[in-house]
Amino acid sequence: MSWHELRDNEGVLTVTEPQVWVLIGVFAAAMFGMVGIVTTSFNRTLTAAIGGVEDRIGGVRSEINGLRETMNAKFETMDVKFEAMDVKFEAMEAKLSGKFEALDRDIAALSRHVFGTDPH
């Protein structure tokens, strides 16, 4: 084989041909365009998903606040009921205290009478 035969590449374009550079440029532009489209699409999808999560979190927060208000109202009602019970117990204690004092006085009088320490 001669040098001329080795250099003859049978019509294959070399990298120095303008058509090759045009094809490389078109391919590079197509790739950059696809990367841009995919990135933009992913960004929009991610933003929408995060917005949906934020909306759900906001809904959960409002439900928790509603439950908190309901529980506070119930606890306030319970406090009022316990205060009413305290008043009733204090009234019962005052009533029983008077009766126990009278009973104590009667038992002391009976024991003095039975055991002979009564002056009458």
Secondary structure, 3 states (H helix, E strand, C coil): CCHHHHHCCCCCCCCCCHHHHHHHHHHHHHHHHHHHHHHHHHHHHHHHHHHHHHHHHHHHHHHHHHHHHHHHHHHHHHHHHHHHHHHHHHHHHHHHHHHHHHHHHHHHHHHHHHCCCCCC
